Amino acid sequence: MNRKFLCFGFAVLCLSSCSSALAQEYSRSFPVKSDSVEFHLPQLAFFLRENPDRRTESRREHRDSLYNALKIADTSKGKAFRLESDLAWNDFILSQSKDLSSGALVKLAEFHPHEPFIAGNLITALEISGKPDSAIAIAARWLNSNPGGFTPVNIDKNILFYKTGSLKSSAEIVNLKSDSFKIWVQDKLFRYPAPLDSLRNALAAVISQRASAFNAPDPILGQLILDYGDLSAREKMYQQALEYFSLAVVYDPGLKTKAEERKAVINELETSVTDTFKWASIFFAIPLLAFVVVIIGWIRNRGKV
């Protein structure tokens, strides 16, 4: 009896391991570091939907909060440069003059030549100022000086290439090649154009930055948000993906068909996952119940001895 009990217990443990692996496969979410840009990206949904009439006021409030934070920050060791960069960016967005010749964005980029967020602010500021050639030159110079990683500057460069005609489609900016979404989202052999964590964080940073400068409609921002939704869908973060597909249409109504197709695919996938869990629960419950019966029988037999 003891031998049978041990064998059956071992079988149940194996089934438990299989069920655990199955759950991990279907409920796996991408690990997000708490200090990464994309950790805060879901908060962006409120800003993206905010009434455009309040946008300028919100930017002023954000600028004032950055200024107050900078006053109490430790600047003695140069640790506050990101606050300084965000403040300079907001000042640029709110200013009537878009002259960058002697501005804080230029000086910060000179003092911190290896910081992609600071370079990105200057590049986008030049784009807004109508100087795409200068922006492309700075992006190329920064990437040559800082090789070996995927950063917001890579995306900024491709945005400029698209706007100047070197890229034919805004989908080529990130280039996920996800037009056949139903096949793409389930393709286990697909290779991302960059390491996934770097790609997600760079995309999140660019979306956050451009959303503070460009009001809807903005087709480029719409495409970037759609791409972010695609990445979320591949990592099985379906609810987040659905939210970003809706936001993409806010910025580019021309993406409505693509967004609706993606939502339909996700609904199919969610139904499939629910069915899989249902059958997995039944599959696991039967041996578990039998295991309980064996334990009860074993206890009764011991009591008779």
N, C-alpha and C positions, 0 to 999 in steps of 0.2 A: 504493500500500500504506500509506504514511504517513497519507494522508487517511482511509482506512478505519479504520486503527488509532485515530486521534484521535476519530472519530465513535463508535466502539464504546466507547472509554474514557469519553467524555462520557455515553453511555447508562448505563454501569455506575455512574458517579457519581450520576446521577439516581435510579437504583434504590436506591443506598445511602442517599440522603437520604430516600426514601420509607420504607425499612425502619426508619431511625432514628426518623422521626416516628411510625411505627406502634408501635415499642417504647416511646416516651415516652407514647403514649396509653394503653397497656395496663399499663405498669408504673409509672406516675406515682405518686409519694407526696407527701404534703403536707409542705412544708418547715417544720421545727420549730426555733425558735431555742433555743440551748442554755441560755439563762437563763429560758426560759418555764416556767410551772407544768406544762404538759402534757408537757414533755420528761421529767419525772420520774414521770409518772403510771403507766407500766408497772410501776414498782417497787411500786405500790399493790396489785397483784394478790396479793403475798405477805401483806400486812397484812389484806386483805379475807378471805383464806382462813384466817387464823390462828385457832387454838383460842380461843374466847371466854374460857376460863378464864385464859388468859395475857394478855388484853387490858389489864387494869389494870396488870399488871407492865410490859408494854411501854410503856404511857403514862407510867409513872413513869420508866422508863429514858430515854424521849424527853425528858421534862421535865428530867431531870438533865443530858442532853447539851446542851439549849438553855441551861440555866443556866451550864454550863461555857463554852460558846461566847460567852455574853454577857459573862463575866468578862474575856475576852481581846479582846473586840471594841472598836473605836474608837468610843466614845460621845461624844467631845468635839464632834463636828460633827452629832450627831443622826442618824447613819447606821445605828444599830442598832435602829431602832424596829420593824422587822419581827421581829427576834429577840425583842424585848420583848413584841410582840403575841402571837407564838406561845407564849412562856412564860406569859403571862397567860391565854391560851386553855386551855393544858394544866392550869394551876393551877385554873381554873374547872371543867374536866371532872372533875378528881380530887377537888375539894372536896365535902364533904357539904352545906355550905350553898350555896345558889344565889342569895345576896343580892348584887345588883350595884350597890347604891346608892352605895358609895364605893370600888368595886373598880378595879383597874388597867385593865380593858377600857374602862370609862367615861372614865377620864382620858386614855388613849391616843387614843380617838376624838375627844376635845376638842382635844388637842394636834395631831392629824393629821387635819383634817377632809376632806382630799381623797384619803385612801388607802382604796381599796375593800376591801382585805383586812382592815384594821382595823375598818372599818364592818361588814363581813360577820360578823366574830367577835362583835361586840356584838349585832348583830341576831339571830344564831342563839342566842346566850346568853339573850337575852330570850325567844325562842321556847321554849327548854328550861325557862326559869323560869316558864312559863305566863303570859307577858305579850305575847300576839300583837299587841294594839292598839298598845302602845308600840313593838314591833319594826316594825310597818308604818309608824308615824309617823316613826321614824328613817330607815327605808329611803326613804320619800317625800321627806323633807327632804334626805337626802344626794343623791338623784337630781336634785332641783331645783337643788341647789347645784353639781352636777357633770354638766351635760348634755353630750350629744354623743358618747357612747361606750357600748358594751355591756360591763358588768362583772359580777362575781359578785353585786353588790347587786341587779341586775335579776332574776337567778334567785332570790335570797333573797326578794325581794318577791313573786314569783309563787308560791313555795312557801307563803308565809303566806296569800296569796289562796286557794290551794287548800285549805289547812287550815281556813280560816275560811268556806269555801263559796262564794267568789266565782268560783272556777274549778271546773268539774264533774269534770274528769278530770286525773290527774297528768300525762298526756301533753301537757296545755296549758301546763305549766310552761315548757318550752322551745319547744313548739309546732312541731315539725318536720313534722307532718302526714304521718307515714311509715307509717300503718296499711296502706296498699296497698304493701308494701315492695318487691315485685318491680318495680312500675312506678316507684315513687319513686326507688329507688337508681340507675335508669338514665335518669331524666328530666333531660335537659340544660338544660331551660328552668326548672327549679325555682329559686326564689329563697329563700335562707336568711333567717330572721327577723332576722339581724344579720350583719355582716361575719364571714366564716368563721373567721379567725384569732382575733378577739375572742370569738366564740362558743365555740370549742374551749377556749381558755384559761380563760374564765369557768366553763365547765362542769367542767373539770378541777379548778379551785380549789375549787368547791363540793363536788364528790365527795370530794376529799382532806379537806376540813374536816369534812364530815358523817360520813365514815367513821371519823374519830377520836372521834366523840361518840356515834354510834348503832350498836349491835350489830344483826346480822341476827336475825330478819327486819325489814326496814324498807322498805315499798313505795315511798316517795318516793326513797330512795337506789337502789332497784332500777330505777326508771324512768329516773333520771338516767344510770345506767350503761348502760342499754339505748340511750338517746339518744346517748351517747358512742360506742357501738358502731356505731350507724347512721351517724354522721358519718365514722367510720373506714372503713366499707364504701363510702360514696360516694366517698371519696378512694382507693379500691382498696387500702387497707391491710387485706386480708381476714383475715389471721391474727390481727391485733390485734382486729378486729371480733369474730371467733369467740370469743376469750378473754373479751371484755366481755359478750357475750351469755350465756355460761355464768355469769359473775359476777352478772349481773342476776338470774338465777333463784335464786342463793344468797340474795339479799336479798328477792326477791319470787317465791316459787314459782308465783304466779298468772300470771307472765310466761312460763311454760314453753312454751306453745303458740306465742306470738309469737317466742320465741327459736329454737325448732325450725324454724319457717317461714323465718326469716332465714338460719339455717345452711344450709337446703336451697337457698335462692336463691343464696347465696354459692358453694356447691359447683357449681351450674350455671354461674355466671359464671366460676369458676376453670377449669372444663372448657372453656368457650368460649375463654378466653384462651389456654389451652394449645394448643388446636387452631389458633387464629389464628397463634400463634408457629410452630407446626409447618409450616403452609402458607407462612408468610412466609419461613421458612428455605429451603424448597424453591424458592420463587419467586426468592430472591436467589442461591441456590447455582448455578442453571443459568447465568445470564449471567456469574457470577464464574468458573465453570469454563471457559466459552467465552472469556472474557477471557485466562485463563492460556494456553489453546491458541493464541490469536492472538499473544500475546507470544512464546511458544516458536517459532511459525512465523516471526515477524518476525526473531527472533534468528538462526534458521537461514538465512533469506534474506540477511541482512546478511553472514553468514559466507561465502556463495557468491559475493558480489559481489567 
